[in-house]
Amino acid sequence: MSATVLDPVSARPSARRSAFGALVRTEARLLVREVIPLLWGAGFPMILLGIMGAFSHGPDKSLGGFSLVAAYEPILIAFTMATFALQGLPTVLAGYRERGILRRLNATPVGAGRLLGAQLTVNVAVSLTATIGIVVVGDAAFGVPLPGQLAGFLLTLVLTAGAMLSLGLLVASLARNGRVAGAVGAMLFLPLMFFAGLWTPQATMPAALRRVGDYTPLGAAVSALQHSMSGQWPSAAGLAVLAGYSVVFGLLAWRLFRWE
Amino acid sequence: MTTNALEITGLRKRYGGKMAVDGLSLSVSEGEIFGILGPNGAGKTTTVECAEGLRRPDGGTVRVFGIDPYRDRREARTLVGAQLQESELQDKLTVAEALGLYASFYPRHADPEALLHRLGLTEKRNTRYRKLSGGQKQRLSIALALVGRPRLVVFDELTTGLDPAARRESWRLVEELRDDGITVLLVTHYADEAERLCDRVALVRAGRIAASGRPDELIERAGLDPAGRYATLDDAVVALTTSQLTTGQLTTGQLSTGDAA
């Protein structure tokens, strides 16, 4: 008899740790292969930053004393985070569920929970990279100062990512398939970005609208990013709004997520 | 006493108001090829999903090599390789990437390149999943089921959608696995496949075992052809799962799957 079907054996001393690493590498590779979402989420804000920078003429009273590009930087950061969390993540995860990819992983010792973790990891990594890109280019090319209150800025980023990703997970939990998840994500994206000030920056919004916006995740996020970039500690209320959304959406997603 | 590869006792699983599996028992000894045959909706897939630890039984017990596959998932899943129905991979993942990824899930896995070679996928190693033919996807799913060097492999509709040559190639692989001492659980629609490959077969109807035994025993038991020369297992399956005979008559006495081998 020749050698058996499953020989030779390869041994892997720390399978569990390397399995998560392999999942993260795989999901990162797949994210890069989907060129259009990547361009939309990371490239498009960069282009907008360039346009804003080109049309920026120093501090503007109607923009709360910020230059156009400085007023838009936090909005573009919110754009990047919301794109990956609301359009990328739920579409991919609901598609994985629809196509039995999660179920297949649940039949291995690793389990689909780690794929969820890998998806979150790559989405955080890519939106953080894009954020750093926006901040650095804004500083180097258009003279927008680096965040003055760095700790507050980082805390805001973490809470914004938490609120957006848990909302994305909730969408992935409720949507029947990848297409529905993408549509729901896009439908949420527009109003959330409205309150972030994509069309009319918060400083130019009517007071009442702005007050409503303060209770939306991206309205609170942009306001807190704006404060921390200009050197102030973000308002506790804004941070609490972000933390609250993270907890509520996160718990709902955790309760409602289905593997198949 | 040796532990059976799979021991299912009184399994019950309900979806909503429908009993998918209703008091099913079977046992698979280590090293045999065991077939589960039956019409659509009989509960075959639910049964093997319970064995794979993908579903929690509502009642009864399931043990793979003595381990509860739902409670001790991680341990059970290193022992069981699964080829699932209707499970795909990411479109843009290549064959080699997929197999390498799955290999990383198991502490002692088979060599991915050797496995690709064995399944005739070496030329396709850099092809993305979306570009594979149905047969190639099926072979990749077999490779994924085997890469962890399982002691029990569950094939759910292994050859559905394959052309005759590819079916025979899959059968040869199953026989080689058995020769290596690997236990194979084969869920199939095709009686000819079960007759050709399986040491023992269980016929499932309405969530229970309607009959079980060696293929030749079942043919004889169906009483279609006392000489056993012309009737096939296919005839027996039809007779035993759709005839007027009640399950009570068929599952009594020596028809129990317990120690038939």
Interface residues (C-beta under 8 A of the other chain):
Chain A: M1 T4 V5 L6 D7 P8 V9 S10 A11 R12 A15 S18 A19 G21 A22 L23 T26 R29 L30 R33 E34 Y96 R99 G100 I101 R103 R104 N106 A107 T108 P109 V110 G111
Chain B: E52 G53 L54 R73 R74 E75 R77 T78 V80 A82 L84 E86 S87 E88 L89 Q90 K92 L93 E97 G100 L101 Y102 A103 S104 F105 Y106 P107 R108 H109 A110 D111 P112 A114 L115 R118 L144 L146 G148 R149 L173 E176 L177 D179 D180 I182
